[in-house]
């Protein structure tokens, strides 16, 4: 099992898919389920916040139990699921019970 400080980097051939790379951080239940604090993922250009959730669910299927409760922050701002994701964005996934 990975420690929370470890970061996983997932790579795909960006030149073929016209992709972008974003950092995804997990908080609260998502962090526990993923077994890591953050990871770098590659998405196709034109991806939206909901696509980050879909990617996280593919990588960590056990997150499905809290998927409908997930909130998405992009560059420290709460966004809706149709928010556009850009190269280099920092995306955080958390549940409403997280924070203080």
C-alpha positions as CSV (number, residue, x, y, z in Angstrom):
1,X,0.0,0.0,0.0
2,X,1.2,3.5,-0.9
3,X,1.8,6.1,1.8
4,X,-0.2,9.3,1.5
5,X,2.9,11.3,0.6
6,X,3.5,9.2,-2.5
7,X,2.4,10.6,-5.9
8,X,1.6,8.5,-8.9
9,X,2.2,9.7,-12.4
10,X,0.1,8.2,-15.1
11,X,1.4,8.7,-18.6
12,X,-0.1,8.2,-22.1
13,X,1.1,9.3,-25.5
14,X,-0.1,12.9,-25.5
15,X,0.8,13.5,-29.2
16,X,-1.8,11.0,-30.3
17,X,-4.7,12.1,-28.2
18,X,-4.0,15.9,-28.0
19,X,-4.0,15.5,-24.2
20,X,-3.3,17.7,-21.2
21,X,-1.8,16.9,-17.9
22,X,-3.3,17.9,-14.6
23,X,-2.5,17.3,-11.0
24,X,-5.4,15.6,-9.0
25,X,-5.4,15.9,-5.3
26,X,-7.6,13.6,-3.1
27,X,-9.0,14.6,0.3
28,X,-10.9,12.9,3.0
29,X,-12.6,9.7,1.9
30,X,-11.1,9.9,-1.6
31,X,-7.6,10.0,-0.2
32,X,-8.3,6.9,1.9
33,X,-9.8,5.0,-1.0
34,X,-7.1,6.0,-3.5
35,X,-4.3,5.3,-1.0
36,X,-2.5,8.4,-2.1
37,X,-2.5,12.1,-1.7
38,X,-2.2,13.1,-5.4
39,X,-1.4,12.0,-8.8
40,X,-0.8,13.4,-12.2
41,X,-3.2,12.3,-14.9
42,X,-3.5,12.9,-18.6
43,X,-6.9,13.9,-20.1
44,X,-7.9,14.7,-23.7
45,X,-8.0,18.4,-24.6
46,X,-11.4,19.9,-23.9
47,X,-12.0,17.8,-20.8
48,X,-14.3,19.1,-18.1
49,X,-14.4,18.6,-14.3
50,X,-16.8,15.7,-14.7
51,X,-14.1,14.0,-16.9
52,X,-11.6,14.2,-14.0
53,X,-14.1,12.4,-11.8
54,X,-14.6,9.8,-14.4
55,X,-10.9,9.3,-14.7
56,X,-10.5,9.0,-10.9
57,X,-13.3,6.4,-10.8
58,X,-11.5,4.4,-13.5
59,X,-8.3,4.5,-11.6
60,X,-9.9,4.0,-8.2
61,X,-13.3,2.1,-8.6
62,X,-13.9,2.1,-4.9
63,X,-14.6,5.8,-5.0
64,X,-17.9,5.1,-6.7
65,X,-19.6,4.9,-3.4
66,X,-19.0,8.6,-2.8
67,X,-18.9,9.8,-6.5
68,X,-22.3,11.6,-6.3
69,X,-21.1,13.6,-3.3
70,X,-17.8,14.7,-4.8
71,X,-17.0,18.3,-5.2
72,X,-14.4,19.6,-7.5
73,X,-12.0,22.5,-6.9
74,X,-9.9,23.8,-9.8
75,X,-7.0,26.0,-8.8
76,X,-8.5,26.4,-5.3
77,X,-12.0,27.4,-6.6
78,X,-15.2,25.4,-6.4
79,X,-16.4,24.7,-9.9
80,X,-19.4,23.0,-11.5
81,X,-19.0,19.7,-13.4
82,X,-18.9,21.4,-16.8
83,X,-16.0,23.6,-15.9
84,X,-13.2,23.3,-18.6
85,X,-9.9,21.8,-17.4
86,X,-6.7,23.3,-18.8
87,X,-3.1,22.1,-19.0
88,X,-1.4,22.4,-15.7
89,X,-4.6,22.9,-13.6
90,X,-4.6,21.7,-10.0
91,X,-7.8,19.7,-9.4
92,X,-8.9,18.7,-5.9
93,X,-11.6,16.1,-5.3
94,X,-13.3,16.2,-1.9
95,X,-16.6,15.3,-0.2
96,X,-18.8,18.0,1.3
97,X,-17.9,16.8,4.9
98,X,-14.3,17.7,4.2
99,X,-12.7,21.0,5.3
100,X,-13.3,23.3,8.2
